[in-house]
Amino acid sequence: MNLSSALVQLDSMGFIVMRILLSILWQSSIVLGAVGILAYLLRNKIESVRYALWVAAIISIPVLPLLTWGVSKIGTRRLK
């Protein structure tokens, strides 16, 4: 393996990693924003409910890429 092929391989791996990270970024922003609004609306309720919402949101963030991958594999339609 020469330097040129190694750089091409690293470039393709870097593209895949960046695509996954950007996907996590926008999806987690939506989830955390929605939970923030919901927690604000529930500010006068029991604290444990708000804490449970935040914990569920934080735990769901690493699962988001798996859900995206799973939805793409079950044959859902894509926008053209």
C-alpha positions as CSV (number, residue, x, y, z in Angstrom):
1,M,0.0,0.0,0.0
2,N,1.5,3.3,-1.0
3,L,0.9,6.7,0.4
4,S,-1.6,7.8,-2.2
5,S,-3.9,4.8,-1.7
6,A,-3.6,5.2,2.1
7,L,-4.7,8.8,1.8
8,V,-7.6,7.9,-0.4
9,Q,-8.7,5.3,2.1
10,L,-8.4,7.8,5.0
11,D,-10.3,10.4,3.0
12,S,-13.2,8.0,2.4
13,M,-13.3,6.9,6.1
14,G,-13.2,10.6,7.2
15,F,-16.1,11.4,4.9
16,I,-18.2,8.6,6.5
17,V,-17.3,9.6,10.0
18,M,-18.1,13.3,9.3
19,R,-21.5,12.3,7.7
20,I,-22.4,10.3,10.8
21,L,-21.3,13.1,13.2
22,L,-23.2,15.8,11.3
23,S,-26.3,13.5,11.3
24,I,-26.0,13.1,15.0
25,L,-25.6,16.9,15.4
26,W,-28.8,17.9,13.7
27,Q,-30.9,15.1,15.0
28,S,-29.8,15.6,18.6
29,S,-30.4,19.4,18.3
30,I,-34.0,18.7,17.4
31,V,-34.4,16.1,20.2
32,L,-32.8,18.4,22.8
33,G,-34.7,21.4,21.6
34,A,-38.0,19.6,21.8
35,V,-37.2,18.3,25.3
36,G,-36.1,21.8,26.4
37,I,-39.5,23.2,25.3
38,L,-41.3,20.4,27.0
39,A,-39.3,20.8,30.2
40,Y,-40.1,24.6,30.1
41,L,-43.8,23.8,29.7
42,L,-43.6,21.4,32.7
43,R,-41.6,23.7,34.9
44,N,-44.3,23.8,37.6
45,K,-44.7,20.0,37.7
46,I,-42.7,17.4,39.6
47,E,-39.0,17.6,39.1
48,S,-38.6,13.9,38.6
49,V,-40.6,14.1,35.4
50,R,-38.4,16.8,33.9
51,Y,-35.3,14.9,35.0
52,A,-36.6,11.7,33.4
53,L,-37.2,13.6,30.1
54,W,-33.7,14.9,30.1
55,V,-32.2,11.5,30.8
56,A,-34.3,9.9,28.1
57,A,-33.2,12.6,25.6
58,I,-29.5,12.2,26.5
59,I,-29.7,8.4,26.3
60,S,-31.5,8.5,23.0
61,I,-28.7,10.6,21.3
62,P,-26.3,7.7,20.7
63,V,-29.2,5.6,19.4
64,L,-30.2,8.1,16.7
65,P,-27.7,6.8,14.1
66,L,-29.0,3.3,14.6
67,L,-32.6,4.4,14.1
68,T,-31.6,6.3,11.0
69,W,-29.8,3.3,9.6
70,G,-32.7,1.0,10.5
71,V,-35.3,3.2,8.9
72,S,-33.2,3.3,5.7
73,K,-33.0,-0.5,5.6
74,I,-36.8,-1.2,6.0
75,G,-37.6,0.2,2.6
76,T,-39.1,3.6,3.4
77,R,-39.4,6.1,0.5
78,R,-36.8,8.8,0.0
79,L,-37.2,12.2,-1.3
80,K,-35.9,12.7,-4.8
